């Protein structure tokens, strides 16, 4: 049974930082690209960042480029999202996702999802 468990969300002031973690189990982690998505109230789930199986390939949504950084540790079956210079518009539930083989930016292309962690940025 595949499980993705996010942690690290919380309340932070604008300009602050948070680091999200996602612990994966029940899958051969190194064969999956990993992604982070977010969903704000009343909005559709949107792509934030993705990382390749090796960790070398990374891509980001334009809205977070230069502020967020995705990384992974295949020895620990974990993926991370470092979020700096946070803005109120970053407020959302953040989801970790796994896709067999290659990265993707569409939510429908991912195979597994975590339950999400709330990030709230106050102005």
C-alpha positions in Angstrom: 0.0 0.0 0.0 1.5 3.3 -1.1 1.5 6.1 1.4 2.7 9.7 1.0 2.7 11.7 4.2 3.3 15.4 4.1 4.5 17.5 7.1 6.0 20.9 7.8 3.0 23.2 7.0 1.9 26.0 9.3 1.3 29.7 9.8 4.1 32.1 8.7 4.3 35.8 8.1 4.9 37.1 4.6 8.6 37.0 3.8 9.2 34.0 5.9 10.2 30.4 5.1 8.9 26.9 5.5 10.2 23.5 4.6 7.7 20.8 3.6 8.6 17.2 3.8 6.9 14.1 2.2 7.7 10.6 3.4 6.9 7.9 1.0 6.4 4.2 1.6 5.0 1.1 -0.2 6.7 2.0 -3.5 10.2 1.8 -5.1 10.9 5.4 -4.5 13.8 5.8 -6.9 11.6 4.8 -9.8 9.1 7.7 -9.3 9.3 11.3 -10.2 7.9 13.4 -7.4 5.8 16.5 -7.5 4.3 19.2 -5.3 0.9 20.7 -6.0 -1.2 23.2 -4.1 -4.9 24.0 -3.8 -6.3 27.3 -2.5 -10.0 27.6 -1.4 -12.2 27.8 -4.4 -9.4 27.2 -6.9 -8.2 24.2 -8.8 -5.1 22.2 -7.8 -2.1 23.7 -9.4 1.4 22.5 -10.1 4.2 23.9 -7.9 7.4 21.8 -8.6 8.6 18.4 -9.8 11.8 16.5 -9.5 13.1 13.6 -11.6 13.9 10.2 -10.2 17.6 11.0 -9.9 17.0 14.4 -8.4 18.9 16.1 -11.2 15.9 17.4 -13.2 13.7 20.0 -11.6 11.0 22.3 -12.8 8.9 24.9 -11.2 5.7 26.9 -11.7 6.6 30.5 -12.8 4.8 31.8 -9.7 7.4 30.1 -7.4 10.5 30.1 -9.5 13.4 31.6 -7.6 11.6 31.3 -4.2 10.9 27.6 -3.9 13.3 24.7 -4.2 12.4 21.0 -4.5 14.8 18.2 -3.5 14.8 14.5 -2.7 16.7 11.9 -0.7 16.3 8.5 -2.3 18.0 6.8 0.7 15.3 8.2 3.0 12.4 7.9 0.6 11.6 11.6 1.1 11.0 14.7 -1.0 11.2 18.2 0.3 10.0 21.7 -0.7 11.9 24.6 0.7 9.7 27.7 0.5 11.3 31.1 0.9 10.0 34.7 0.6 6.5 33.4 1.1 3.6 35.6 0.0 -0.1 35.6 1.1 -1.0 34.2 -2.3 1.1 31.0 -1.5 -1.6 30.1 1.1 -3.0 26.7 0.2 -3.0 23.1 1.0 0.2 21.6 -0.4 0.1 18.0 -1.7 2.9 15.6 -2.4 2.5 13.3 -5.4 4.3 10.5 -7.1 4.5 9.5 -10.8 6.1 6.4 -12.2 9.1 7.3 -14.3 9.0 10.9 -15.7 8.1 14.3 -14.3 4.8 15.9 -15.3 3.0 19.2 -14.5 -0.6 18.0 -14.8 -2.2 16.7 -11.6 -4.0 14.0 -13.6 -0.7 12.4 -14.6 0.3 11.5 -11.1 -0.4 8.1 -9.6 -0.4 8.7 -5.9 -1.2 11.6 -3.6 -0.7 12.5 0.1 -3.4 14.0 2.3 -1.9 17.5 2.2 -0.5 20.0 4.6 -1.9 23.5 5.2 0.4 26.5 4.6 -1.0 29.9 5.6 0.9 33.1 4.9 -0.2 36.2 6.8 0.3 39.7 5.5 
